[in-house]
Amino acid sequence: MTETATREEIHSLAKATLDGLFQFIDTEVVPLEEKFRDVLGDERKLFRDDGLLIDEVAEARLSVRKMSSQAGFYAMFAPEEIGGGGLPALANVLILEALYRKYGPGRLLIGWSNAFLGSPLVASFIDGPSHMFMSITDEVRNDVLPGLLAGEKTVCFGLTEPNAGSDVWGLQTKAVRDGDEWVINGTKQWITNAPYADHAAIFAVTNPELAAQHKGGISAFLVDASSPGYSSETVLPIMGHVSSDCGMITLDDVRVSNDRLMGEEDQGFMIGMMGISEGRLMIAGGCLGMSEWALDRSLEYVKERKTFGKTLSEHQAIQFMLAESAMEIFTTKQATLRTAELVDDIPTTGRIPVKEISIAKAVSVESCERVLDRAIQIHGGLGLSTEMAFQEGFRIARTLRIPDGTSEIQRRTIARQLLRGDVVF
Ligand SMILES: Cc1cc2nc3c(=O)[nH]c(=O)nc-3n(C[C@H](O)[C@H](O)[C@H](O)COP(=O)(O)OP(=O)(O)OC[C@H]3O[C@@H](n4cnc5c(N)ncnc54)[C@H](O)[C@@H]3O)c2cc1C
């Protein structure tokens, strides 16, 4: 699909997918949200004392994943080689943009909400089948993939540690070979979906000398959460929330067989970057849609609300805020769609658009924060009300300046590429 489809065909494919997806959401997911409206809107009822979602909502999210899988949406962004839909990157961002433009933030059963709970509708590298599973052994393919593709099981992406975030080469988790097995010891922190995941992609140092030289030496293992020595009991509340889906993982002499290696031994860094790059583009598409959603709502409101005998739309200060948001949305959209096109072109060009992926992530997240901030300002007190989702969108956008590479790390990557001679725009 990716190699042969024209841009027009990809746009048509995204539109056709969206028609089905919107219908699926409106008939299957929105009624579930209505059923749990009281609980979903009140975090004191939504989370248990230990920070986990109450059982009814966890089950509702599981049922959305399974229904989405049966309807062919859940793994649509995962490669065909592992049983996914194989949609091109351009289709992915178009779909996420439209999804978030229509439904907005704060939708626990549809997408990002409550400090970045991943979407049960569509799998990504932080919770389900993704490009990271391209180089797996038959054991993982037969044993783990079916459950992930069906939405019955989930995975998490265990890279970050208490002393290694931006500086991935500082990983302290170690895996030591013992016959046909590896013994893993270490602690992971800020891992999305860790408290719920059935499996974890764990990144560990397997060759300290290579890792010290930044030449490899890190391997990725698919670890079962039920393994002796594995635990994920601490949930980490995030910015203005009672809880979140981020947690810690401790690995205490956890044994995995050699066939749980993802990709080549010592080459896990590349597997991790594959997931993170995919995540950066998905974040860009989602934030673009959230910005459009906020501007759409603002345009409706300014035509209705009157102050000093005029609608808000007649005040130039308000017009300027609308214009600023439109300018940022337009430039974000160009950056995001163009980057997705460059990703789809990799098989023919051989060029990985490292700089552009960082630009798309940074621009979309940072502009989304400003657009949501203006939407709050335009709506006055109503903008801050928890009944409106602007405050949740604002918090999501602010949060997203940290994961999948902070804004500073995106700039570091962009500058490094420029200084290496990548000055193509
Ligand atoms: C909501 C959320 C979800 C997450 N999900 C996951 C997940 O699923 N899996 C996972 O593995 N991790 C996850 N993370 C972790 C995330 O990737 C890290 O928090 C992030 O990479 C930053 O690492 P850190 O927190 O250790 O900050 P640090 O690396 O300590 O950085 C602190 C500050 O210093 C800046 N800084 C660091 N180095 C430089 C430099 N060279 N130049 C300039 N500035 C620099 C940073 O930009 C930041 O502002 C998540 C984090 C959050 C908040």
The ligand as an ORCA input file, in Angstrom:
! r2SCAN-3c Opt
* xyz 0 1
  C       3.018     11.422     30.746
  C       4.306     10.723     30.478
  C       4.305      9.506     29.831
  C       5.499      8.824     29.608
  N       5.479      7.594     29.018
  C       6.631      6.902     28.886
  C       6.617      5.566     28.388
  O       5.562      5.004     28.064
  N       7.792      4.901     28.298
  C       8.989      5.457     28.650
  O      10.007      4.793     28.535
  N       9.044      6.743     29.121
  C       7.880      7.456     29.253
  N       7.916      8.736     29.771
  C       9.185      9.297     30.167
  C       9.654     10.438     29.263
  O      10.057      9.930     28.020
  C      10.740     11.193     30.008
  O      10.127     11.828     31.104
  C      11.433     12.194     29.111
  O      12.224     11.548     28.147
  C      12.322     13.154     29.915
  O      13.147     12.441     30.791
  P      13.258     12.897     32.329
  O      11.886     13.019     32.864
  O      14.186     11.992     33.001
  O      13.868     14.351     32.279
  P      15.418     14.686     32.106
  O      16.002     13.880     31.015
  O      16.067     14.618     33.441
  O      15.344     16.197     31.649
  C      15.069     17.264     32.566
  C      15.078     18.565     31.796
  O      16.370     18.795     31.219
  C      16.248     18.967     29.818
  N      17.419     18.378     29.172
  C      17.925     17.138     29.360
  N      18.997     16.959     28.585
  C      19.162     18.088     27.880
  C      20.102     18.533     26.881
  N      21.060     17.719     26.410
  N      19.979     19.773     26.390
  C      18.992     20.592     26.828
  N      18.072     20.241     27.753
  C      18.167     19.011     28.259
  C      14.964     18.254     29.445
  O      14.427     18.745     28.220
  C      14.093     18.591     30.627
  O      13.574     19.895     30.462
  C       6.726      9.424     29.998
  C       6.716     10.665     30.656
  C       5.528     11.298     30.904
  C       5.565     12.617     31.630
*
